[in-house]
């Protein structure tokens, strides 16, 4: 039996896509081995969001080729979609497969390549290794063309999974025993705009709520301009949707936002966050920021720092600007030097750690409901569970609690770790 290994880089959408590939190949005559072990076939699901992601994808392919020079290597994902020629030039690569044509992978392995298929969102129910949290991709692609972002070129226009199919998949995942489903998308807030008739994310969430499924729903990133009152009301009154949101800010300087082609101001963002926290006091908001966008002056950066200082958020994801050829920003003047980008990144990461710690401390002695996962903390050997508002809590309970949602009280926050005890 041929051994096969799948490697995944990048975001939650890629994780979902890899699970779909796994599912597609399950029925065939293969045995799956963990990535990093010697296999006959390697499938590499790449990311291209930054130059570093490209580099990591190339390094990984080379490593796999060294591990088994005779292995068949098939490369898919965003990098393969954006630059198939570049990928094919890497030693050891046999095929590249675009996003949305995953069925070709089986044909290629079987030695009967078929012609390229159009982009589509698959409706398979993949399997996820942890069996606690599943990902469901309900949207792919993006029409926004932020000036720094390669994603619309790599993943194409926005397409959504039909509402009925999404509900069916969610019910199926809940039946299979998953206790949390993360709805993912490249631009989740644009869910449904492409469907006939068009619909909205809030309509999908309302239907999920009415379904009365037995697991909780977590939302991946939503753009700031896509929160309307309907969506906020729905999330804040929901028993199913987690009180955890991830919202990209990218910069706190309005002139930078404008050049990024981001359609809001820092004032709009601050008001949105305040409105959300007012509606959901325990809400955990995570924010993305890019440092070193071309032309980002010291003053621009200081604006970002003061906006973040002011925001009642739980954590920060900081990305150094990465020049992606083919995007408008790659040709903008005044590219910021690496040293400055690094320094600004460190400043914001420091702020992010303090925000996170402060947010966690706000829950000391409070009750939370955590979903226990099977992974143990390396130092304490305690099991870890995530609260609905995405606080990772370590708890000394037996493995019979894995995959159960249990009530706990937060007893301590030490060195960035949160401890709890069963109520
Ligand atoms: S919204 Fe902007 S940053 Fe996000 S995927 Fe689309 S183009 Fe990229």
Boltz pocket constraint, residues with backbone or C-beta under 6 A from the ligand:
constraints:
  - pocket:
      binder: B
      contacts: [[A, 142], [A, 143], [A, 144], [A, 145], [A, 146], [A, 149], [A, 150], [A, 151], [A, 152], [A, 186], [A, 187], [A, 223]]
      max_distance: 6.0
